[in-house]
Amino acid sequence: MGKPRKEHPEEESIFANNPFIEGFFEWMDSPEGEKHREIYNALSKLLEDVHLDASERKVIWPDAERLDIEQSVQRIQKRYRDFPRGEIEEFMIDWIDMGYEPENYSPAQFDELDSLTERWVADHLRNAKTSKKRKRTRHS
C-alpha cells in the first residue's frame, strides 16, 4: 500500500483566477447578460414543439406553418417585440445548427441532418451577408 497522495495547493482549478471566466460571470450578472438569458429561455421554450424539414430548409411550427429562417425570425419578433432581431436570428441559427435533436433518429439520420443543416445555415449566412452589401448605396 502506498502513501496517501498529498493535495498540491498550487494546482488550482482552471476556473480560479481565470479572467475570461470572471468576465463571463460579470457579464451574465449585468443587465445585458440578464436580457440574453431572458431571450434564451423564452426562445428555448418557444421552439420545444418546433421541427425542421432540413431538406426543404423549412422550420415547421406547431400550427403547421412552414417558414424559412427569415420568416421564422419575423414570426418570433412579432411575439417578442423587445427582443433584438439579431439575437433572435442568432438563436435560430444556433438551434438549427446544433440545438434541434429529433427523437428516434438513427446515427445515419443525424449525420444527414447535420450535413443538411450545416449547408442551410452557411447559405443563409452567405445570403444575409450578400443582401447587406446590396443595401448599401454610393451615398451610404
N, CA and C of each residue as an Amber inpcrd file, in Angstrom:
protein
   420
   0.8390000  -1.1850000   0.0000000   0.0000000   0.0000000   0.0000000
   0.8790000   1.2410000   0.0000000   0.5150000   2.1540000  -0.8180000
   1.2860000   3.3710000  -0.9170000   0.7800000   4.4320000   0.0400000
   1.5240000   5.4950000   0.0900000   1.1420000   6.6180000   0.9270000
  -0.0220000   7.3510000   0.2780000  -0.8780000   7.9280000   1.0970000
  -1.9310000   8.7640000   0.5090000  -1.2850000   9.9460000  -0.1980000
  -1.8700000  10.3220000  -1.3360000  -1.3380000  11.4490000  -2.1040000
  -1.6710000  12.7620000  -1.4260000  -0.7020000  13.6260000  -1.3940000
  -0.9370000  14.9550000  -0.8510000  -1.5470000  15.8120000  -1.9520000
  -2.4430000  16.6540000  -1.5310000  -3.0010000  17.6050000  -2.4960000
  -2.0230000  18.7530000  -2.6370000  -1.8820000  19.2140000  -3.8420000
  -0.9790000  20.3270000  -4.1020000  -1.7950000  21.6080000  -4.1780000
  -1.6510000  22.4750000  -3.1850000  -2.4470000  23.6980000  -3.1810000
  -2.1550000  24.5950000  -4.3790000  -0.9560000  24.4610000  -4.9570000
  -0.6490000  25.3080000  -6.1150000  -1.3910000  24.8650000  -7.3740000
  -1.9300000  23.6340000  -7.3690000  -2.7120000  23.1630000  -8.5140000
  -4.1630000  23.5520000  -8.2960000  -4.5700000  24.6490000  -8.9060000
  -5.9230000  25.1500000  -8.7250000  -6.7800000  24.7760000  -9.9240000
  -8.0440000  24.9140000  -9.7560000  -9.0000000  24.6920000 -10.8280000
  -8.7230000  25.6640000 -11.9760000  -9.0280000  25.2470000 -13.1770000
  -8.8590000  26.1490000 -14.3290000  -9.8020000  27.3410000 -14.2340000
 -10.8220000  27.2320000 -13.3770000 -11.7750000  28.3210000 -13.2220000
 -11.2970000  29.3910000 -12.2490000 -10.3220000  29.0420000 -11.4120000
  -9.8120000  30.0010000 -10.4330000  -8.8860000  30.9930000 -11.1170000
  -9.0590000  32.2550000 -10.8090000  -8.2160000  33.3290000 -11.3430000
  -8.1400000  33.3180000 -12.8670000  -9.2310000  33.0020000 -13.5020000
  -9.2930000  32.9890000 -14.9600000 -10.0480000  34.2400000 -15.4090000
  -9.3550000  35.2040000 -16.0230000 -10.0050000  36.4670000 -16.3990000
 -11.1940000  36.2680000 -17.3580000 -11.0910000  35.2950000 -18.2540000
 -12.1940000  35.0530000 -19.1850000 -13.4390000  34.6030000 -18.4310000
 -13.2750000  33.6250000 -17.5480000 -14.4020000  33.0990000 -16.7720000
 -14.9740000  34.1930000 -15.8690000 -14.0980000  34.9370000 -15.2180000
 -14.5600000  36.0140000 -14.3410000 -15.3350000  37.0680000 -15.1370000
 -14.8250000  37.4170000 -16.3100000 -15.5130000  38.3860000 -17.1670000
 -16.8550000  37.8740000 -17.6420000 -16.8950000  36.5900000 -17.9660000
 -18.1510000  35.9870000 -18.4050000 -19.1890000  36.0440000 -17.2960000
 -18.8030000  35.6900000 -16.0770000 -19.7440000  35.7340000 -14.9530000
 -20.1880000  37.1670000 -14.6610000 -19.2800000  38.1140000 -14.7880000
 -19.6640000  39.5220000 -14.6040000 -20.6880000  39.9260000 -15.6510000
 -20.4500000  39.5220000 -16.9100000 -21.3900000  39.8470000 -17.9810000
 -22.7450000  39.1940000 -17.7250000 -22.7520000  37.9330000 -17.2660000
 -24.0140000  37.2340000 -17.0040000 -24.8330000  37.9440000 -15.9270000
 -24.1490000  38.6080000 -14.9820000 -24.8500000  39.3370000 -13.9280000
 -25.2250000  40.7580000 -14.3490000 -24.7710000  41.1940000 -15.5160000
 -25.0720000  42.5400000 -15.9940000 -26.4730000  42.5680000 -16.6060000
 -27.0230000  43.7560000 -16.8270000 -28.3340000  43.8480000 -17.4880000
 -28.3390000  43.1800000 -18.8750000 -27.2190000  43.2910000 -19.6140000
 -27.1380000  42.6510000 -20.9320000 -27.1750000  41.1320000 -20.8100000
 -26.4550000  40.6110000 -19.8410000 -26.4370000  39.1700000 -19.6140000
 -27.8010000  38.6550000 -19.1840000 -28.4680000  39.4170000 -18.3150000
 -29.8090000  39.0230000 -17.8770000 -30.7830000  39.0330000 -19.0580000
 -30.6680000  40.0310000 -19.9360000 -31.5350000  40.1000000 -21.1180000
 -31.2550000  38.9130000 -22.0390000 -29.9820000  38.5710000 -22.1920000
 -29.6160000  37.4250000 -23.0240000 -30.2310000  36.1400000 -22.4640000
 -30.1650000  35.9480000 -21.1620000 -30.7770000  34.7620000 -20.5350000
 -32.2790000  34.7550000 -20.7330000 -32.9070000  35.9170000 -20.6220000
 -34.3510000  36.0180000 -20.8350000 -34.7010000  35.5910000 -22.2620000
 -33.9420000  36.0780000 -23.2280000 -34.1810000  35.7220000 -24.6320000
 -33.9550000  34.2340000 -24.8350000 -32.8420000  33.7210000 -24.3320000
 -32.5150000  32.3010000 -24.4780000 -33.6190000  31.4260000 -23.8870000
 -34.0550000  31.7380000 -22.6850000 -35.0890000  30.9300000 -22.0300000
 -36.4100000  30.9800000 -22.7860000 -36.8140000  32.1760000 -23.2280000
 -38.0810000  32.3200000 -23.9450000 -38.0450000  31.5720000 -25.2790000
 -36.9480000  31.7240000 -26.0230000 -36.8710000  31.0770000 -27.3300000
 -36.6910000  29.5680000 -27.2010000 -35.9810000  29.1170000 -26.1930000
 -35.8600000  27.6690000 -25.9540000 -37.2320000  27.0680000 -25.7240000
 -38.0280000  27.7180000 -24.9110000 -39.3840000  27.2430000 -24.6190000
 -40.2460000  27.2890000 -25.8830000 -40.1420000  28.3810000 -26.6300000
 -40.9420000  28.5460000 -27.8410000 -40.6580000  27.4570000 -28.8770000
 -39.3960000  27.0450000 -28.9790000 -39.0080000  26.0900000 -30.0160000
 -39.1400000  24.6270000 -29.5940000 -39.6470000  24.3740000 -28.3930000
 -39.7820000  22.9910000 -27.9280000 -40.6280000  22.1220000 -28.8570000
 -41.6730000  22.6850000 -29.4330000 -42.5810000  21.9150000 -30.2920000
 -42.4010000  22.2250000 -31.7670000 -41.2800000  22.8280000 -32.1120000
 -40.9850000  23.1880000 -33.4930000 -40.0880000  22.1120000 -34.0910000
 -40.2820000  21.8270000 -35.3700000 -39.4870000  20.8140000 -36.0590000
 -38.8530000  21.4270000 -37.3020000 -37.9630000  20.6650000 -37.9060000
 -37.2940000  21.1110000 -39.1280000 -37.5600000  20.1420000 -40.2610000
 -37.6660000  20.7000000 -41.4380000 -37.5700000  19.9310000 -42.6670000
 -36.2940000  20.4410000 -43.3240000 -35.1760000  19.8360000 -42.9480000
 -33.8650000  20.3430000 -43.3770000 -33.6670000  20.2140000 -44.8780000
 -34.2520000  19.1930000 -45.4850000 -34.0720000  19.0390000 -46.9350000
 -34.8020000  20.1450000 -47.7050000 -35.9020000  20.6430000 -47.1620000
 -36.6380000  21.7440000 -47.7870000 -36.2780000  23.0970000 -47.1870000
 -35.4170000  23.0530000 -46.1460000 -34.9670000  24.2670000 -45.4480000
 -36.1460000  25.0570000 -44.8840000 -36.9840000  24.3350000 -44.1520000
 -38.1550000  24.9490000 -43.5390000 -38.2140000  24.6340000 -42.0480000
 -38.6640000  25.6130000 -41.3030000 -38.9620000  25.4630000 -39.8900000
 -40.4600000  25.1820000 -39.8220000 -40.8280000  24.0910000 -39.1590000
 -42.2360000  23.6940000 -39.1000000 -42.7680000  24.0310000 -37.7130000
 -43.6560000  24.9920000 -37.6680000 -44.2310000  25.4760000 -36.4240000
 -45.3930000  24.5840000 -35.9950000 -45.7650000  24.6080000 -34.7070000
 -46.8410000  23.7410000 -34.2180000 -48.1720000  23.9120000 -34.9590000
 -48.4090000  25.0920000 -35.5300000 -49.6410000  25.3050000 -36.2960000
 -49.4960000  24.8280000 -37.7450000 -48.4180000  24.1080000 -38.0240000
 -48.0930000  23.5150000 -39.3290000 -47.6090000  24.5420000 -40.3570000
 -47.4010000  25.7720000 -39.9370000 -46.8470000  26.7660000 -40.8500000
 -45.3790000  26.4300000 -41.0940000 -44.9650000  26.4460000 -42.3630000
 -43.6030000  26.1090000 -42.7770000 -42.9250000  27.3840000 -43.2520000
 -41.9030000  27.8140000 -42.4930000 -41.2470000  29.0830000 -42.7750000
 -39.7430000  28.8930000 -42.9170000 -39.1240000  29.7980000 -43.6660000
 -37.6680000  29.7820000 -43.7230000 -37.1250000  30.5090000 -42.4840000
 -35.8300000  30.6610000 -42.4050000 -35.2320000  31.2790000 -41.2170000
 -35.7000000  32.7150000 -41.0590000 -35.6320000  33.4940000 -42.1210000
 -36.0190000  34.9060000 -42.0450000 -37.4780000  35.0580000 -41.6260000
 -38.3560000  34.2670000 -42.2130000 -39.7710000  34.3240000 -41.8490000
 -39.9830000  33.9020000 -40.3940000 -39.2110000  32.9310000 -39.9390000
 -39.3170000  32.4800000 -38.5480000 -38.8600000  33.5720000 -37.5930000
 -37.7930000  34.2700000 -37.9530000 -37.3140000  35.3790000 -37.1290000
 -38.4010000  36.4530000 -37.0500000 -39.0280000  36.7550000 -38.1760000
 -40.1010000  37.7510000 -38.1820000 -41.2790000  37.2970000 -37.3170000
 -41.6170000  36.0240000 -37.3970000 -42.7050000  35.4850000 -36.5890000
 -42.4070000  35.6520000 -35.0960000 -41.1820000  35.3270000 -34.7060000
 -40.7870000  35.4450000 -33.3010000 -40.7910000  36.9080000 -32.8740000
 -40.3000000  37.7760000 -33.7550000 -40.2160000  39.1860000 -33.3990000
 -41.6000000  39.8150000 -33.2150000 -42.5900000  39.3140000 -33.9110000
 -43.9600000  39.8040000 -33.6940000 -44.4280000  39.4790000 -32.2810000
 -44.0100000  38.3410000 -31.7820000 -44.4110000  37.9030000 -30.4390000
 -43.5700000  38.5620000 -29.3530000 -42.2830000  38.7260000 -29.6190000
 -41.3500000  39.3010000 -28.6490000 -40.7480000  40.5760000 -29.2480000
 -41.5120000  41.6330000 -29.2460000 -41.0990000  42.8780000 -29.9070000
 -39.8560000  43.5180000 -29.2940000 -39.5950000  43.2400000 -28.0180000
 -38.4380000  43.8680000 -27.3790000 -37.1570000  43.0480000 -27.5310000
 -37.2370000  41.8880000 -28.2020000 -36.0360000  41.0840000 -28.4280000
 -35.3510000  41.5920000 -29.6990000 -34.0510000  41.8650000 -29.6350000
 -33.3370000  42.3350000 -30.8330000 -33.3640000  41.2770000 -31.9450000
 -33.6200000  41.7430000 -33.1490000 -33.7200000  40.8600000 -34.2970000
 -32.4670000  40.0030000 -34.4570000 -31.3110000  40.6140000 -34.2870000
 -30.0520000  39.8930000 -34.4490000 -29.8960000  38.7430000 -33.4650000
 -30.3440000  38.9520000 -32.2300000 -30.2420000  37.8780000 -31.2360000
 -31.2170000  36.7580000 -31.5460000 -32.3940000  37.1070000 -32.0430000
 -33.3610000  36.0770000 -32.4400000 -32.7830000  35.2480000 -33.5810000
 -32.2420000  35.9310000 -34.5880000 -31.6670000  35.2170000 -35.7300000
 -30.5000000  34.3350000 -35.2940000 -29.6340000  34.8610000 -34.4500000
 -28.5000000  34.0760000 -33.9730000 -28.9720000  32.8340000 -33.2130000
 -29.9930000  33.0010000 -32.3870000 -30.5260000  31.8650000 -31.6500000
 -31.1020000  30.8340000 -32.6130000 -31.8710000  31.2900000 -33.6050000
 -32.4660000  30.3660000 -34.5820000 -31.3850000  29.5830000 -35.3240000
 -30.3570000  30.2710000 -35.7550000 -29.2750000  29.6240000 -36.4970000
 -28.5740000  28.5940000 -35.6100000 -28.2800000  28.9670000 -34.3770000
 -27.6400000  28.0120000 -33.4550000 -28.5470000  26.8130000 -33.1900000
 -29.8430000  27.0750000 -33.0340000 -30.7850000  25.9840000 -32.7740000
 -30.8620000  25.0360000 -33.9740000 -30.9240000  25.5940000 -35.1670000
 -30.9710000  24.7570000 -36.3780000 -29.6790000  23.9610000 -36.5060000
 -28.5580000  24.6310000 -36.2880000 -27.2560000  24.0090000 -36.5000000
 -26.8810000  23.0060000 -35.4100000 -27.2590000  23.2920000 -34.1470000
 -26.7820000  22.4410000 -33.0620000 -27.8450000  22.0270000 -32.0510000
 -28.9480000  22.7570000 -31.9730000 -29.8990000  22.5230000 -30.8980000
 -31.0570000  21.6060000 -31.2250000 -31.3600000  21.4590000 -32.4970000
 -32.5010000  20.6290000 -32.8830000 -32.1020000  19.1650000 -32.8190000
 -32.7840000  18.4120000 -31.9710000 -32.4770000  16.9950000 -31.7930000
 -33.7670000  16.1870000 -31.8170000 -34.1930000  15.7720000 -32.9910000
 -35.4320000  14.9880000 -33.0680000 -35.2740000  13.6280000 -32.3910000
 -36.3630000  13.1620000 -31.8370000 -36.3500000  11.8560000 -31.1770000
 -36.3380000  10.7440000 -32.2190000 -35.7950000   9.6290000 -31.8420000
 -35.8250000   8.3910000 -32.6370000 -35.0710000   8.4650000 -33.9590000
 -34.0910000   9.3470000 -34.0700000 -33.2620000   9.3720000 -35.2720000
 -32.1330000   8.3650000 -35.1200000 -31.8130000   7.6860000 -36.1860000
 -30.6670000   6.7840000 -36.1950000 -29.3930000   7.6190000 -36.3670000
 -28.2390000   7.0420000 -36.0910000 -26.9900000   7.7830000 -36.3240000
 -26.8680000   8.2730000 -37.7770000 -27.2930000   7.4720000 -38.7210000
 -27.2260000   7.8790000 -40.1310000 -28.1490000   9.0730000 -40.3920000
 -29.3210000   9.0660000 -39.7800000 -30.2450000  10.1880000 -39.9510000
 -29.6840000  11.4620000 -39.3280000 -29.0400000  11.3370000 -38.1650000
 -28.4030000  12.5040000 -37.5490000 -27.2670000  13.0300000 -38.4160000
 -26.5000000  12.1420000 -39.0190000 -25.4220000  12.5770000 -39.9120000
 -25.9820000  13.3550000 -41.0920000 -27.0600000  12.8510000 -41.6740000
 -27.6780000  13.5540000 -42.8070000 -28.2490000  14.8930000 -42.3630000
 -28.9060000  14.9120000 -41.1950000 -29.4490000  16.1620000 -40.6640000
 -28.3220000  17.1790000 -40.4610000 -27.2100000  16.7540000 -39.8690000
 -26.0670000  17.6510000 -39.6680000 -25.5660000  18.2220000 -40.9880000
 -25.4560000  17.3750000 -41.9800000 -24.9760000  17.8210000 -43.2850000
 -25.9290000  18.8450000 -43.9000000 -27.2160000  18.5560000 -43.8470000
 -28.2160000  19.4600000 -44.4310000 -28.2830000  20.7900000 -43.6860000
 -28.2700000  20.7260000 -42.3630000 -28.3870000  21.9720000 -41.5990000
 -27.1230000  22.8220000 -41.7140000 -25.9580000  22.1970000 -41.7930000
 -24.7210000  22.9640000 -41.9740000 -24.7600000  23.7510000 -43.2790000
 -25.1910000  23.1000000 -44.3570000 -25.2880000  23.7970000 -45.6530000
 -26.3580000  24.8850000 -45.6170000 -27.4880000  24.5820000 -44.9730000
 -28.5890000  25.5350000 -44.8590000 -28.1220000  26.8000000 -44.1440000
 -27.4940000  26.6260000 -43.0030000 -27.0230000  27.7660000 -42.2170000
 -25.9510000  28.5340000 -42.9780000 -25.0180000  27.8380000 -43.5940000
 -23.9560000  28.5070000 -44.3520000 -24.5490000  29.3340000 -45.4910000
 -25.5100000  28.7680000 -46.2040000 -26.1520000  29.5080000 -47.3010000
 -26.9250000  30.7080000 -46.7730000 -27.6190000  30.5310000 -45.6580000
 -28.3760000  31.6430000 -45.0710000 -27.4270000  32.7830000 -44.6960000
 -26.3270000  32.4540000 -44.0340000 -25.3740000  33.4850000 -43.6190000
 -24.7310000  34.1670000 -44.8280000 -24.4120000  33.3880000 -45.8390000
 -23.8240000  33.9530000 -47.0610000 -24.8200000  34.8940000 -47.7460000
 -26.0820000  34.4640000 -47.8490000 -27.1080000  35.2950000 -48.4830000
 -27.3890000  36.5500000 -47.6740000 -27.3870000  36.4290000 -46.3490000
 -27.6160000  37.5960000 -45.4960000 -26.4800000  38.6040000 -45.6710000
 -25.2630000  38.1120000 -45.7570000 -24.1040000  38.9870000 -45.9470000
 -24.1780000  39.6830000 -47.3070000 -24.5560000  38.9370000 -48.3270000
 -24.6780000  39.4990000 -49.6710000 -25.7780000  40.5460000 -49.7300000
 -26.9190000  40.2670000 -49.1010000 -28.0240000  41.2240000 -49.1520000
 -27.6830000  42.4970000 -48.3850000 -26.8890000  42.4060000 -47.3190000
 -26.4620000  43.6050000 -46.5950000 -25.5630000  44.4590000 -47.4750000
 -24.7080000  43.8070000 -48.2550000 -23.8320000  44.5610000 -49.1550000
 -24.6510000  45.2620000 -50.2310000 -25.6990000  44.6150000 -50.7420000
 -26.5260000  45.1870000 -51.7900000 -27.3280000  46.3710000 -51.3090000
 -27.6750000  46.4220000 -50.0250000 -28.4920000  47.5070000 -49.4990000
 -27.7300000  48.8200000 -49.4610000 -26.4180000  48.7600000 -49.5030000
 -25.6330000  49.9800000 -49.4520000 -25.7220000  50.7040000 -50.7870000
 -25.7190000  52.0180000 -50.7050000 -25.7000000  52.8310000 -51.9180000
 -24.4000000  53.6120000 -51.9300000 -24.1460000  54.2900000 -53.0160000
 -22.9010000  55.0520000 -53.0710000 -22.9310000  56.2480000 -52.1210000
 -24.1180000  56.5530000 -51.6120000 -24.2530000  57.6770000 -50.6780000
 -24.2200000  57.2150000 -49.2230000 -24.1580000  55.9010000 -48.9900000
 -24.1990000  55.4400000 -47.5980000 -22.8250000  55.2710000 -47.0120000
